[in-house]
Amino acid sequence: MKTANQQKATQSNISFAGLRGEIAKWKVADGMTDAIAKELEIVGTDTPFNPETYQAQFTAKVYSGYVRFKFKKNGADGIVLYVRIKGTMGWKFVSRDTNSPYDDHTPLAVPGQSEVREYQAFGLWGDEQLGTPSDIVTVTFAG
């Protein structure tokens, strides 16, 4: 009997294979242009996925009470997110996430006092962190 994780992986593989087949048909359909393919985000890459050089890319937007992160997997399973208060040393683990967007509800270090936070991410493959650190994304969070 398969475990739930094995069943999920099998179903994902079947679903992704079907989706890839449909997208391949779209790419050669009459009227398809490079602009349409780019808008649909179905433009492939000639660069194979390399877990050693992978660099996570994400954006951050501040809302009342949380910071929202949007990311694309680009071959990885997700991201591993870290934070630090600007000017401090060392990164603190925030989350592993496989679905974008992710909302960080970490409260202010000092209630009522806004802080400048720096976020950085790595790729996620299974349960393992991979690749090189992302660019640092800075936000001012007021709670």
Secondary structure, 3 states (H helix, E strand, C coil): CCCHHHHHHHHHHHHHHHHHHHHHHHHCCCCCCHHHHHHCCCCCCCCCCCCCCCECCEEEEEECCEEEEEECCCCCCEEEEEEEECCCCCCEEEEEECCCCEEECCCCCCCCCCEEEEEEEEEEECCEEECECCCCEEEEECC
